[in-house]
Amino acid sequence: MHTLAAGGSASWIFTVVGVLIVVALLVLLWTSRRRLARRPNPPQTPQPRQDSWEEPDDPKP
């Protein structure tokens, strides 16, 4: 019978690398959420030309 699993010395390395990747992804998620929470809200008042698709030099119809 053949053993298909990784040897004992290499398996703990893969486990440590996997845990480090998961921790890194969780830290990135946490920092991006904090950065988004600090972003100011968009202005609530109407902005000039907010719904215009024309360039400023285009003639009015």
C-alpha positions as CSV (number, residue, x, y, z in Angstrom):
1,M,0.0,0.0,0.0
2,H,1.3,3.5,-0.9
3,T,1.0,6.5,1.3
4,L,-0.4,9.5,-0.6
5,A,-0.3,12.1,2.2
6,A,2.6,14.5,2.7
7,G,5.4,13.5,5.0
8,G,5.5,14.5,8.6
9,S,8.2,17.2,8.2
10,A,6.5,19.0,5.3
11,S,2.9,18.9,6.6
12,W,3.4,21.3,9.5
13,I,5.0,23.8,7.1
14,F,1.9,23.8,4.9
15,T,-0.3,24.2,8.0
16,V,1.7,27.2,9.2
17,V,1.7,28.8,5.7
18,G,-2.1,28.3,5.5
19,V,-2.7,29.9,8.9
20,L,-0.5,32.8,8.0
21,I,-2.4,33.4,4.8
22,V,-5.7,33.3,6.6
23,V,-4.4,35.7,9.2
24,A,-3.1,38.1,6.5
25,L,-6.5,38.1,4.7
26,L,-8.3,38.8,8.0
27,V,-6.0,41.7,8.7
28,L,-6.5,43.1,5.2
29,L,-10.3,42.9,5.6
30,W,-10.2,44.6,9.0
31,T,-8.0,47.5,7.9
32,S,-10.1,48.0,4.7
33,R,-13.3,48.2,6.8
34,R,-11.6,50.7,9.2
35,R,-10.5,52.8,6.2
36,L,-13.9,52.8,4.7
37,A,-15.5,53.8,8.0
38,R,-13.2,56.9,8.2
39,R,-14.1,58.0,4.7
40,P,-16.3,61.2,4.7
41,N,-19.9,60.9,3.5
42,P,-20.7,62.3,0.0
43,P,-22.3,65.8,0.1
44,Q,-26.0,65.8,0.5
45,T,-26.7,69.0,-1.4
46,P,-27.1,69.0,-5.2
47,Q,-23.8,69.5,-7.0
48,P,-23.4,71.5,-10.1
49,R,-23.7,69.4,-13.3
50,Q,-24.3,66.3,-11.2
51,D,-26.5,64.6,-13.8
52,S,-25.1,66.1,-17.0
53,W,-23.5,64.0,-19.6
54,E,-22.5,66.9,-21.9
55,E,-19.2,68.7,-21.9
56,P,-19.2,72.3,-20.7
57,D,-18.5,73.5,-24.3
58,D,-21.5,71.6,-25.9
59,P,-24.3,73.9,-27.1
60,K,-27.6,73.7,-25.4
61,P,-30.4,72.1,-27.4
